[in-house]
């Protein structure tokens, strides 16, 4: 269940929807799927809502997925409370300086994700030394690299090889059709292989099979 709610008025509504989603899954009693929560991103989820969702995930032993360190603009919003993303939020009436006071970063959200049974940090395009060192110490968090979406936006080179070098589990994802031509996970693997011919196919296959299942 993806959750988006940046204003205080949305907290109760979105938390109730998340609880309903979990209750429905529990009532169905199926073992063929996994129930999870996804507070979308640091710039779309109010801190109080984020905290409540993490508490729910811990209580119900749920996996959590969150988009993190996707763009430089996201980092600027968290670190300084300004920039183009801040201006966009202002233009749609959703910017609150108390929510984005500056002095924050992706590490704060990784620390929250470290408390749940399993977590996916989606993108991680701009994880730096501090975040990578933290991830290496918390194997319950996996990073989801979305290669063709990453390329479509023209981001700097993804640090997935550096992450793998220190034991972080990195798996492949697609993100959405807004930035991906076909959502084919096999095509993601083929794209990575074309860009990094030094990588073994057997190593890459784990990123969409066994390691993805573990994540």
Long-range contacts (C-beta under 8 A, 24 or more apart in sequence): 1-36, 1-37, 1-38, 2-38, 2-40, 3-37, 3-38, 3-39, 3-40, 3-45, 3-49, 3-53, 4-40, 4-44, 4-45, 5-44, 5-45, 5-46, 5-49, 6-43, 6-44, 6-45, 6-46, 6-89, 6-94, 6-96, 6-99, 7-46, 7-94, 7-96, 8-46, 8-48, 10-46, 10-49, 11-46, 11-48, 11-49, 11-52, 14-49, 15-49, 15-52, 15-53, 15-56, 18-53, 18-56, 19-56, 22-56, 22-60, 22-62, 26-60, 34-63, 35-60, 35-62, 36-62, 36-63, 36-64, 36-65, 37-62, 37-63, 37-64, 37-65, 38-64, 38-65, 38-66, 39-64, 39-66, 40-66, 40-67, 41-66, 41-67, 41-68, 41-70, 41-74, 42-66, 42-68, 42-74, 42-77, 42-78, 42-104, 42-106, 42-109, 43-74, 43-77, 43-85, 43-89, 43-100, 46-99, 47-99, 50-109, 50-112, 51-112, 54-112, 54-113, 54-115, 54-116, 57-116, 57-117, 58-115, 58-116, 61-117, 62-116, 62-117, 63-116, 63-117, 63-118, 63-119, 63-120, 64-113, 64-116, 64-118, 64-119, 64-120, 65-119, 65-120, 65-122, 65-144, 66-109, 66-113, 66-119, 66-120, 66-121, 66-122, 67-122, 67-123, 68-106, 68-109, 68-110, 68-121, 68-122, 68-123, 68-124, 68-127, 69-106, 69-121, 69-123, 69-124, 69-125, 69-126, 69-127, 69-131, 70-122, 70-123, 70-125, 70-126, 71-125, 71-126, 71-153, 71-155, 72-126, 74-126, 75-105, 75-106, 75-126, 78-102, 78-104, 78-105, 78-106, 78-108, 79-103, 79-104, 79-105, 105-130, 105-131, 106-131, 107-131, 107-134, 110-134, 110-135, 110-138, 110-141, 113-141, 114-138, 114-140, 114-141, 116-140, 118-142, 118-215, 120-144, 120-215, 122-146, 122-173, 122-175, 123-150, 123-175, 124-158, 124-159, 124-163, 125-150, 125-155, 125-156, 125-158, 126-155, 126-156, 127-159, 127-163, 132-159, 132-162, 132-163, 132-166, 132-168, 133-166, 135-163, 135-168, 136-163, 136-166, 136-167, 136-168, 139-167, 139-168, 139-169, 142-168, 142-169, 142-170, 142-171, 142-211, 142-214, 142-215, 143-168, 143-169, 143-170, 143-171, 144-170, 144-171, 144-172, 144-173, 144-215, 145-170, 145-171, 145-172, 145-173, 145-207, 146-172, 146-173, 146-174, 146-175, 146-180, 146-188, 147-172, 147-188, 147-191, 147-192, 147-195, 148-174, 148-179, 148-180, 148-181, 148-187, 148-188, 148-191, 149-174, 149-175, 149-176, 149-179, 149-180, 151-191, 152-179, 152-180, 153-179, 161-196, 169-211, 169-214, 169-215, 170-207, 170-211, 171-207, 171-208, 171-211, 171-212, 171-215, 172-207, 172-208, 172-212
